[in-house]
Amino acid sequence: MPASAPAPSGSGSHPLGPTPSQTVGPFYGYALPFAGGGEIAPAGHPDTLTLHGHVYDGAGRPVPDALVETWQPAPDGSRAGWPGSLRHDPVTGRVVGRDGVGFTGFGRVPTDADGHWAVRTLPPGGVPYISVAVFARGLLHHLYTRAYLADTGDALLTSLDDGRRATLVAAPESGAPRTYRFDIRLQGEGETVFLEFR
């Protein structure tokens, strides 16, 4: 039933209020981020890489209240993940995050005041990219994209012209080994290629 429809007969004469999917948030800032959300790689792992960037709006301004999620297979290509991204303390019930040993393949981080986000993870096995979702103000539905760690012969990349393809390729940072920059532009010039799943 649409949110603006009158209440069903017999339940009073008050109209129904809007639901979160019909209003502009964000509503997630206090509940969805969790401790160590960007620390996907087990502590001290020698193959750890950093993927980071900024989220920008259509005018090129940083978005300080976005949420970025990443998913990927483990380096061996397995996709089962390791339980524990949202572990709770058995005494307090507080979310304590990962155990620092297992690889979950999932990350979730908010952007900071400058629109910056970062995750520390391991190289994905079997695919040349890390899957990314963006939640941000003004978006009623989150956006999906990919951060490719190299400009490969992947079918999606080869289907795009050079300018559009470049929005999906994370740039290795000189002087910072195993560090990749992946900026996300929500619209406008240089808009990131977003994917539609059916």
N, C-alpha and C positions, 0 to 999 in steps of 0.2 A: 504494500500500500504506500503511495507517495506520502512524504512527510507532511505535505500541506493539506492532505485529505482530512475531512472531519472524522472525529472518533466514531467507531462503530456504534450502532444503535444500542442503547442500554448501558453504555460505559460512560455516560456523561456527555456534556456538550462542548468540552474543551478540545481544540484541535491538537494533533500530535506535534511535538517539537521536532526540530531537525536532529538527525543522527550524525555522528562524527564523519561519515563518508560524504555527507552533504554540506559540510562546513569546512572552512579553510583553517587548518591547524597552524603550527604543529601541536599535537597532543602528546607526542612521544617523548619529549625531552626529559621528563621526570621518571619514565618507566622503562623505556626500551634500552637505553645504553646500560652496559653492565661492566663490572670491574674487569679490567684487562681485555676489553673488547677488541683491541687492535693487536694484542700479543698472541697471534695465532701459532707461530713457531714455538716449539718447546724451548725453554730457557737455555741459552748457551749453544744452541745447535749451530754447527759450522756453516751450514748452507743457507742460513737465514738471509732473506732479502727484505728490503723496505720498499713498499709501494705507497706513494703519497702524492698529494696535489691539492688543488683548491676547487671549490664549487663556485661557479659564477652565474649570475642571472643574465637576462637578455641585454642589459645595459653594460655588462662587463664588471659589475660590482660583486664583491664576495658575498656569499650567502652564509651568515654566521650561525644559522639554526637548522642546517640540513643534517641528515643522518645518512651515512654510507654503509652499505652491507657488502661483504665479499664472500664468495663461495668458490671452492676449487677442489679438485681431487688431490690426494696426497702425492708425494713425489713418485711413488710406485704405481700411480694410476688408479689406486683404489678410491672409491667414492663413499664408502660406508661411514667415514668420519669416526671420531673418537668421542664418546659421550663426555659431557662435562663443561660445555661452554657456559651453561647457566647453573652450575652447581650451587647448592644452598648450604649454609652452615647448619648442621643438625641441631645446634643449640639455639641460635638466634633466629634462624630462618632467613638471614640476610644472604643475598646473592654474593658469592665469593669468586665466581668465574672459574677459569680453567685450573687444572692441577699443575700446569707448567711442564708436564711430561708428554702427554698424548697430543696428537695432532688432530684437531677437529675439522679443519678445512673451512671454518665459518668465522667471519669477523663482523663486528658492528661498532662503528665509531661515529660520534657527533663531530661536526665541524667546529672549529674554535671561532673566536671573534673576527679573525681574518679569513674565514671560510676554508681553513686548512684542515686536512684530515690525513691520517697515516695508519698503515698496518704493517706489522712485521710478520712475515710468513715464509713458507718454503716454496721452491719452484714447483709449479703444477706438473703432474705426470700425465702424459698422453694427450695433452692439449697445450697450445702455446699461449693461453690466456687465463685470466682470472675473471670470473663473472662478477658484475657489480650491479647493485640496485641503489637508487637515490630516492630519498624521501625529503621533501622540502616544502616550505610555505608556498601556497598557491597551487600546489599539485594535489589534485584529488586522488590520483593514482600514482604509485611510484613508477620510476623509469628504470628500464634494464639496459645495460650496455656490457661491453667487454673491454678489459685492459690487456692488450696483447703485449707480451714482453719482447717480441721481435716482429718485424714486418715479414711474415711468412707467406707461403703459398696457400694459406687457409682459404676455403671457398668464400667465406664472407668478405674477407679483405680483398680478394681478387675481383669481386663483383662491384667494388666501389671505385670511383675515380680517385686520383692521388690526394686531392684536398680532403675529401670525406674520409678516406682510409687513414689519413694522418691523425684524425680525431680519436682513433681507437688504439693507436700505438703509443705505449708508454716509453718515454725517452730516458735512456740511461744517463745518469748524471756524471759528468766528468769530475774526477777527484773524489768521488764518493762511490767506492766499489759496491756492487750489489744493491744499488739504489736507483729507483725508477720514478719518474715524475709523470703523473696522469691527471691533468686538469679536466674537469667536467664543466662544460658550458651548456646550460639548460636550454638556451635558445639564442637566436641572433647570429652574428658573424662567427664562424668557426664552431657552430653548434655541434655537440657530440652526436655521433650516430647512436640512436636508441633503437632497441629491438622490440618487436611486437610478437608475443607468443599467442598462438591460437590453439 
